[in-house]
């Protein structure tokens, strides 16, 4: 039984229900955690870490999020998206407070454990939150629904990195960690207020083996590949913009994220229906090219204005590409394992984050941050080329909602 099954006809036709507004606030509060991942490299630097250490520290978070998916997906299918959101928000935010004793000290083993827990929580949050958005989407509005549910994360990007940078520079990392933990706890409280039916899958319908077979079909390879290609240009600024700015003596790096969020919100409000109306493939090609341009602009940044411009392009690309890819994956997935499918889909994004941390951290160590950003621009270009090839091979027009579920 889905959430939409328990709604009235009026609620079924509207995106803007009570569930929507509660989820919007929940995601805004929790976004103070994941949008502020850009501050964590400063924690590594204060402990004497190098660019390689930064890459590994950020990659551990993403690897944990990837490994969580085989657990998180079936948990969503069996117990529902709301309950998984509660678990995810707590696991993502509570560990932050325990970093405080390690500030300025060489990394003890337990700090890496905290990062693993946070990554697991991130995997649970993103999988369950966008499963919730997909479940409640009115017919023909799945891309628009996912876009509007995720807009609160972009909204947090307007203020969270600025607050994180200001708190860190003014009062130190301890106040930063207290802030993100506090917002995470508030997010958990909001999740408790979201009233959805407890989703228990029938044992004769759901099984881990069947879920694995269903989500690893040839049909799902395209959204998985696009998810990975999008993750790299999203991950790189979060991981390496702060140390890059510090390296070239450029303050106010968080303005990149402000520009990112500003155009992201505007683009999502204006273009929230474009994928449903015009087809996700043709829309994604220029968006992936915008990701590449954003990376190249960062590599050549010598002023705040250049960083802001890079953020503007990246924000547009992220705002429109992310919901289209999620909607595509949800639509292609079999009905009984959609939670598992979204878990794997968002897991490929985390895999992209992991690869970015490990590979590009080493690139920065060997050849510098500028070469890192140039290298990162290649991945979205390859994604755009892959889409062109897919359109040539399968020229028929279809949007993210054009095929029947399952």
Secondary structure, DSSP 8 states (H G I E B T S, - for coil): --GGGGS-HHHHT-S-SHHHHHHHHHHHHHHHHHTTHHHHHHHHHHTT--HHHHHHHHHHHHHHHHHHHHHHHHHHHHH-HHHHHHHHHHHHHGGGGGGGGGTTS---HHHHHHHHHHHHHHHHHHHHHHHHHHHH--TT-HHHHHHHHHHHHHHHHHHHHHHHHHHHHHT-HHHHHHHHHHHHHHHHHHHHH---------TTT--HHHHHHHHTSGGGHHHHHHHHHHHHHHHHHHHHHHHHHHHHT---TTHHHHHHHHHHHHHHHHHTTHHHHH-HHHHHHHHHHHHHHHHHHHHT--SHHHHHHHHHHHHHHHHHHHHHHHHHHHHHS-GGGHHHHHHHHHHHHHHHHHHIIIIIHHHHHHH-HHHHHHHHHHHHHHHHHHHHHHHHHS-----TTSS---
